[in-house]
Amino acid sequence: MQNILDDNSKKIISDSIRDVPDFPKPGIVFKDITTLLNNPKAFKLLMDHLENRYKAMDLDYIVGLDARGFIFGSILADRLGIGFVPVRKKGKLPSDTICEKYELEYGFDEVEIHLDAFENKDNAKVIIIDDLCATGGTASAAAKLVLDAKADLVETCFIINLTFLEGSKKVENFSPVYSVLDI
């Protein structure tokens, strides 16, 4: 897994992400990936990189986190010719699920995955992908779900890792972490 993006490519991707100050509340600088999504050059560069990074890993599924992880995860799964599995907020999946609770700044939330997400295949090789790692709560909960579903969690991938919040350290308790951009 030595496929790391070069500095010029990182700059192109980073420059395509907009900072929105004071959203969703004062003092927060929100990393808006919608400007990455509508920049064909930067988005293709990112998706080509992710495809090259993961194509030799013989993965079975990509797990995308609700909701922006769905974008990157479904496209990557299609490029790799493998299945896509969504991890959603509680109450959004229509069949039997397993659920994991995690802590927020003020309270708790829950995510879930279908019981048969990996078609009852033990040790399915998967990666988790999401747009951003902040505190690591959602990704850690998703990692627990993947492991509870008896899959082999190869890696967790983030487009952006906010290193000052150290959330990726929490996720590293469950899998190796790869981030395209460390901020």
SULFEN-V944010 format. One record per pair of residues at least 12 apart in sequence whose ideal C-beta (glycine too) atoms are under 10 Angstrom apart, sorted by the first residue. I is the first residue (numbers start at 1). J is the second residue. D is the distance in whole Angstrom. If there is no record, write none. Layout:
# SULFEN-V944010
<<I,J,D> <I,J,D>>
This chain:
# SULFEN-V944010
<<1,53,7> <1,54,9> <1,56,9> <1,57,8> <1,154,9> <1,155,7> <1,176,8> <1,178,7> <2,53,9> <3,49,7> <3,50,9> <3,51,10> <3,52,6> <3,53,4> <3,54,8> <3,55,9> <3,56,9> <3,178,9> <4,49,9> <4,53,8> <4,178,9> <4,180,9> <5,45,8> <5,46,8> <5,49,5> <5,50,9> <5,52,10> <5,53,9> <5,180,6> <5,181,8> <6,49,9> <8,45,10> <9,42,9> <9,45,6> <9,46,8> <9,48,9> <9,49,7> <9,180,9> <10,45,10> <10,46,10> <10,49,10> <10,180,7> <10,181,6> <10,182,9> <11,42,10> <11,181,10> <12,36,10> <12,39,9> <12,41,7> <12,42,5> <12,45,6> <12,46,9> <13,33,10> <13,36,7> <13,39,9> <13,41,10> <13,42,5> <13,43,9> <13,45,6> <13,46,5> <13,49,8> <13,159,8> <13,160,9> <13,180,7> <13,181,6> <14,31,10> <14,36,9> <14,42,9> <14,160,9> <14,180,9> <14,181,6> <14,183,8> <15,35,9> <15,36,9> <15,39,9> <15,42,8> <16,33,9> <16,35,6> <16,36,5> <16,37,9> <16,38,9> <16,39,4> <16,40,10> <16,41,8> <16,42,4> <16,43,8> <16,45,9> <16,46,9> <17,31,6> <17,32,7> <17,33,6> <17,34,9> <17,35,6> <17,36,5> <17,37,10> <17,39,9> <17,42,8> <17,131,10> <17,132,10> <17,159,8> <17,160,7> <17,181,8> <17,183,9> <18,30,9> <18,31,8> <18,32,4> <18,33,8> <18,34,7> <18,35,4> <18,36,8> <19,31,7> <19,32,7> <19,35,10> <19,183,10> <20,32,5> <20,34,10> <20,35,10> <28,134,10> <29,162,10> <29,183,10> <30,132,10> <31,131,8> <31,132,6> <31,134,9> <31,159,9> <31,160,5> <31,162,8> <31,181,9> <31,183,7> <32,131,10> <33,46,10> <33,68,6> <33,71,8> <33,72,9> <33,131,5> <33,132,8> <33,159,7> <33,160,8> <34,68,9> <36,71,10> <36,72,10> <36,131,9> <36,159,8> <36,160,10> <37,68,9> <37,71,7> <37,72,9> <37,131,10> <43,71,10> <43,72,10> <43,75,9> <46,72,8> <46,75,10> <46,76,10> <46,159,7> <46,180,7> <46,181,10> <47,72,8> <47,75,6> <47,76,7> <47,78,10> <47,79,7> <48,79,9> <49,180,7> <50,62,9> <50,72,7> <50,73,10> <50,75,9> <50,76,5> <50,79,8> <50,80,9> <50,127,9> <50,129,8> <50,157,7> <50,159,9> <50,178,9> <50,180,8> <51,75,9> <51,76,7> <51,78,10> <51,79,5> <51,80,7> <52,79,10> <53,76,9> <53,127,9> <53,155,9> <53,157,8> <53,178,7> <53,180,9> <54,76,7> <54,77,10> <54,79,9> <54,80,6> <54,82,9> <54,127,6> <54,129,9> <54,154,9> <54,155,8> <54,157,8> <54,178,10> <55,76,10> <55,79,8> <55,80,6> <55,81,9> <57,80,9> <57,125,7> <57,127,8> <57,154,6> <57,155,8> <58,80,10> <58,82,9> <58,125,6> <58,154,9> <59,76,9> <59,77,9> <59,80,6> <59,81,10> <59,82,6> <59,83,9> <59,124,9> <59,125,5> <59,126,6> <59,127,6> <59,152,10> <59,154,7> <59,155,9> <60,80,10> <60,82,6> <60,83,7> <60,85,10> <60,118,7> <60,119,9> <60,121,7> <60,123,9> <60,124,4> <60,125,5> <60,126,6> <60,127,10> <60,151,8> <60,152,9> <60,154,10> <61,73,9> <61,77,7> <61,80,10> <61,82,6> <61,83,5> <61,84,7> <61,85,5> <61,117,8> <61,118,6> <61,119,9> <61,121,9> <61,124,6> <61,125,8> <61,126,4> <61,127,8> <61,128,10> <61,146,9> <61,151,7> <62,74,8> <62,75,9> <62,76,5> <62,77,4> <62,78,9> <62,79,10> <62,80,7> <62,82,7> <62,83,7> <62,84,5> <62,85,7> <62,86,10> <62,126,7> <62,127,6> <62,128,8> <62,129,6> <62,157,9> <63,77,9> <63,83,10> <63,84,8> <63,85,5> <63,86,8> <63,87,6> <63,113,8> <63,117,8> <63,118,9> <63,124,10> <63,126,5> <63,127,7> <63,128,5> <63,129,7> <63,130,9> <63,142,7> <63,143,9> <63,145,8> <63,146,6> <63,149,10> <63,151,8> <63,153,8> <63,156,9> <64,76,8> <64,77,8> <64,84,6> <64,85,7> <64,86,6> <64,87,7> <64,88,10> <64,127,10> <64,128,8> <64,129,6> <64,130,7> <64,131,10> <64,142,9> <65,86,8> <65,87,5> <65,88,9> <65,89,10> <65,111,8> <65,128,7> <65,129,7> <65,130,4> <65,131,8> <65,132,10> <65,138,6> <65,139,7> <65,141,9> <65,142,6> <65,156,9> <65,158,10> <66,86,7> <66,87,6> <66,88,5> <66,89,5> <66,92,7> <66,93,10> <66,111,7> <66,112,10> <66,130,9> <66,138,8> <66,142,9> <67,86,9> <67,88,8> <67,89,9> <67,92,10> <67,130,10> <67,131,9> <68,129,10> <68,130,7> <68,131,4> <68,132,8> <68,159,9> <69,86,8> <69,87,8> <69,128,8> <69,129,5> <69,130,4> <69,131,6> <69,132,9> <69,138,9> <69,139,9> <69,142,9> <69,157,9> <69,158,9> <69,159,9> <70,84,8> <70,86,6> <70,87,9> <70,88,9> <70,129,9> <70,130,9> <70,131,10> <71,129,9> <71,130,10> <71,131,8> <71,159,10> <72,129,5> <72,130,8> <72,131,7> <72,157,8> <72,158,10> <72,159,7> <72,180,10> <73,85,8> <73,86,8> <73,87,9> <73,127,9> <73,128,8> <73,129,5> <73,130,8> <73,131,10> <73,157,9> <74,86,9> <74,129,10> <75,129,10> <76,127,9> <76,129,7> <76,157,9> <77,127,10> <77,129,9> <80,127,10> <82,124,10> <82,125,9> <82,126,9> <83,117,9> <83,118,8> <83,119,8> <83,124,9> <83,126,9> <84,117,10> <84,129,10> <85,113,7> <85,114,8> <85,117,5> <85,118,7> <85,119,10> <85,124,9> <85,126,7> <85,128,9> <85,145,10> <85,146,8> <85,149,9> <85,151,9> <86,111,10> <86,112,10> <86,113,8> <86,114,9> <86,117,8> <87,100,9> <87,111,5> <87,112,7> <87,113,5> <87,114,10> <87,117,9> <87,128,8> <87,130,9> <87,138,8> <87,139,9> <87,141,8> <87,142,5> <87,143,10> <87,145,6> <87,146,8> <88,110,10> <88,111,7> <88,112,6> <88,113,8> <88,114,9> <88,142,10> <89,109,7> <89,110,7> <89,111,6> <89,112,8> <89,138,9> <90,109,8> <90,110,4> <90,111,7> <90,112,6> <91,110,9> <91,112,8> <92,111,9> <92,112,8> <93,111,10> <93,112,6> <93,113,7> <93,114,6> <93,115,10> <93,117,9> <94,114,9> <95,114,5> <95,115,7> <95,116,7> <95,117,10> <96,112,10> <96,114,7> <96,115,5> <96,116,8> <97,111,10> <97,112,4> <97,113,6> <97,114,6> <97,115,6> <97,116,10> <97,117,9> <97,145,9> <98,111,10> <98,112,6> <98,113,6> <98,114,8> <98,115,6> <98,117,9> <98,144,9> <98,145,6> <98,148,6> <98,149,7> <99,111,7> <99,112,4> <99,113,8> <99,141,9> <99,145,8> <99,148,10> <100,112,7> <100,113,8> <100,138,10> <100,140,9> <100,141,4> <100,142,7> <100,143,9> <100,144,5> <100,145,5> <100,146,10> <100,148,8> <101,137,10> <101,141,7> <101,144,10> <102,135,9> <102,136,9> <102,137,4> <102,138,6> <102,139,9> <102,140,6> <102,141,4> <102,142,9> <102,144,9> <102,170,10> <103,135,8> <103,137,6> <103,140,10> <103,141,9> <104,135,8> <104,137,7> <104,138,9> <105,134,10> <105,135,8> <105,137,9> <108,137,9> <109,137,8> <109,138,8> <109,141,8> <110,141,8> <111,137,10> <111,138,6> <111,139,10> <111,141,5> <111,142,6> <111,144,9> <111,145,7> <112,141,9> <112,142,10> <112,145,7> <113,141,10> <113,142,8> <113,144,10> <113,145,5> <113,146,7> <113,148,8> <113,149,6> <113,151,10> <114,145,10> <114,149,9> <115,148,10> <115,149,7> <116,149,9> <117,145,9> <117,146,8> <117,149,6> <117,151,8> <118,146,8> <118,149,6> <118,150,7> <118,151,5> <118,152,10> <120,149,9> <120,150,9> <121,149,10> <121,150,8> <121,151,8> <122,149,9> <122,150,5> <122,151,8> <122,152,9> <123,150,7> <123,151,7> <123,152,5> <124,146,9> <124,149,8> <124,150,8> <124,151,5> <124,152,7> <124,153,10> <125,151,8> <125,152,5> <125,153,9> <125,154,5> <125,155,10> <126,146,6> <126,147,10> <126,149,9> <126,151,5> <126,152,7> <126,153,6> <126,154,7> <126,155,9> <126,156,10> <126,175,9> <127,146,9> <127,153,8> <127,154,5> <127,155,5> <127,156,7> <127,157,6> <127,175,8> <127,176,10> <127,178,9> <128,142,6> <128,143,6> <128,145,9> <128,146,7> <128,153,7> <128,154,9> <128,155,8> <128,156,4> <128,157,7> <128,158,9> <128,171,8> <128,174,9> <128,175,7> <128,177,10> <129,155,9> <129,156,8> <129,157,5> <129,158,8> <129,159,8> <129,178,10> <130,142,8> <130,156,8> <130,157,8> <130,158,6> <130,159,8> <130,160,9> <130,171,10> <131,158,7> <131,159,5> <131,160,7> <131,180,10> <132,158,6> <132,159,7> <132,160,5> <132,161,8> <132,162,7> <132,167,9> <132,179,9> <132,181,9> <132,183,9> <133,156,8> <133,157,9> <133,158,4> <133,159,9> <133,160,7> <133,161,5> <133,162,7> <133,163,9> <133,165,8> <133,166,9> <133,167,5> <133,168,5> <133,169,10> <133,170,9> <133,171,7> <133,177,7> <133,179,7> <133,182,10> <134,158,10> <134,160,9> <134,161,9> <134,162,5> <134,164,10> <134,165,5> <134,166,10> <134,167,5> <134,168,10> <135,162,9> <135,165,6> <135,166,8> <135,167,4> <135,168,10> <135,170,7> <135,171,10> <136,156,9> <136,158,10> <136,161,9> <136,162,10> <136,165,8> <136,166,8> <136,167,3> <136,168,6> <136,169,7> <136,170,4> <136,171,5> <136,172,9> <136,173,9> <136,174,10> <136,177,9> <137,167,7> <137,170,7> <137,171,9> <138,167,9> <138,171,10> <139,156,6> <139,157,10> <139,158,8> <139,167,7> <139,168,8> <139,170,8> <139,171,5> <139,174,8> <139,175,9> <139,177,8> <140,156,9> <140,167,8> <140,168,10> <140,170,5> <140,171,5> <140,172,9> <140,173,7> <140,174,6> <140,175,10> <141,174,10> <142,156,8> <142,171,9> <142,174,9> <143,156,6> <143,170,9> <143,171,6> <143,172,10> <143,173,8> <143,174,4> <143,175,6> <143,177,10> <144,173,10> <144,174,7> <146,174,8> <146,175,8> <147,174,7> <147,175,9> <152,175,9> <153,174,6> <153,175,4> <153,176,9> <154,175,7> <154,176,8> <155,175,6> <155,176,5> <155,177,7> <155,178,6> <156,168,8> <156,171,5> <156,172,8> <156,174,7> <156,175,5> <156,176,7> <156,177,5> <156,178,7> <156,179,9> <157,175,10> <157,176,10> <157,177,8> <157,178,5> <157,179,7> <157,180,8> <158,171,8> <158,177,7> <158,178,8> <158,179,4> <158,180,7> <158,181,8> <158,182,9> <159,179,7> <159,180,5> <159,181,7> <160,179,7> <160,180,7> <160,181,5> <160,182,8> <160,183,6> <161,177,7> <161,178,9> <161,179,3> <161,180,8> <161,181,7> <161,182,5> <161,183,7> <162,179,9> <162,181,10> <162,182,9> <162,183,6> <163,179,8> <163,181,10> <163,182,5> <163,183,7> <164,182,10> <164,183,8> <165,183,10> <168,182,9>>
